[in-house]
Each structure stands twice: as structure tokens, then as C-alpha cells.
Amino acid sequence: MSRAQGAGLESGGPAETAQPEEPFRVLIVDDHPMIRRIVALACEDHPALEVAGEAANGAEALDKFRLLAPDVTVLDLMMPGVGGLEVARVLLEERPGARILVLSAKQDERSVFECLSAGALGFVEKTASIESVARAIDAVGRGRQVLSDGLRRAAFGQLREAARNARHASDAVGALTPRERGVLALIAEGLTARQMARRLGVSERTIETHIANLYRKLDVRSRVQAVNRAAALRLVEIG
């Protein structure tokens, strides 16, 4: 077990002043050699950090992670092949508690939320100074969450929106009658109203009424939107 695995997980709080007994071993993952070099320089200038290895893509990152068992993985999001978010998910599945710092040019709210949801401890923009990157790696190595105030607010905003959408989805599912769910499944199969009426043994007008109720309850205006919404709610499977 690496030293980072044995340390307790912390979130936020004041920075610790004591240096680790051994440097945090860092795996740097980015498809741009210049970015990898900058992160390596940040580690070289910090006594608590040591570069354990580098990877230029997601597949190589997984191999290096398994081989080196780093204390901290500094991970880019946008890479060819296996993306950074998927890499993070695999790493955390294989080693729960793995400490990941995302270093990315993407700064949108969704990216931050997805990284934190996947289990990353920190998110730092590539425009940050070398000193800031080094401090962030050190903090993540100690189990602390690293986010600017702006990114933290953005992540919490996404969390609130996800919770709100989940409530709406639950309400929509609960409002559908068994017959409406059956009609929704037939819509997903691509049947026309006339075909649905024949299969269910009802009038075409009755089917149109069910469809109108579906649109209202799912808050959609077309068959395509209804199927997409139903797939998102896991009411139907597409393909």
C-alpha cells in the first residue's frame, strides 16, 4: 500500500504544515508534452512531490497507474482514445480512494461536476501558475479537496440541478399510468397511432389521447423528445 492509501481522507479545512516523511509520488497524464513538462517542473520545485511517471493517453495512464501505484494522479480530461473522465472512473473502481487531481483547459460547470462525481479530489485550470499546481498536488496527496470558490459554487449548482431533475423524473414516472407506459413502449418501437390501436384493441382516438397525456406528463412536444426523455428515465431502451 502506498503512503497516500494509508492516509485518512480529508475534505477542505486548513492546509497541514508538516511535510510527509516521503514525497508524494505523482503520475502525470496529458497528451501534450509541454503540459507534462510544466507539471513535472512544479513537482521538482516542491520538496513533498516526486514524479513517478508520465503518460500521454488514457490507455497508457491505466497501465502506468497499475504499474507504479502513484500517490497522486494529475489527469487531463481531453485526450485521444480513452478520455480523462473514463480514466478516473476506472482508476477509482480499481483502487477506491485513489487521489486524482484534474488539470484541464475545460472550466465549464458540467466538467467540474462530472469530475467530482467520479471521485476526483481536485480540479485546477491549466492557466494556473506552477506554484498553484504544486500546492494543489500536495493538498490532494494529503487527502484535501482542491477547488476555487468559483468552481465550488459551479459544482454545487450542478448538484442542485441534478437533484431537481431527479425529483422531476420521479414525479413524471409516478404520474404515468400502465397503459401510458405501454403506449410509450410502442412509440419507442416506431409504431404509428393506427398500428398501436390495432395491437391494443382500442380506437385510434384513444391512442392519440394517451399520447397527448404522455407529452404533457413528460413535458415534451414530439415523439422523438418523448422517446429521448423516456430513455433518460430508463422507461424504455433504445436500440
Buried (B, 14 or more C-beta within 10 A) or exposed (E): EBBBEEBEEEEEEEEEEEEBEEBBBBBBBBBBEEBBEBBBBBBEEBEBBBBBBBBBBBBBBBEBBEEBBBBBBBBBBBBEEBBBBBBBBBBBEEBEEBBBBBBBEBBEBEBBBBBBBBBBBBBBBBEBEBEBBBBBBBBBBBBBBBBBEEBBEBBBEBEEEEEEEEEEBEEBBEEBEEBBBBBBBBBBEEBEBEBBBEEBEBEBEBBBBBBEBBBEBBEBEEBEEBBBBBBEBEBBEEE
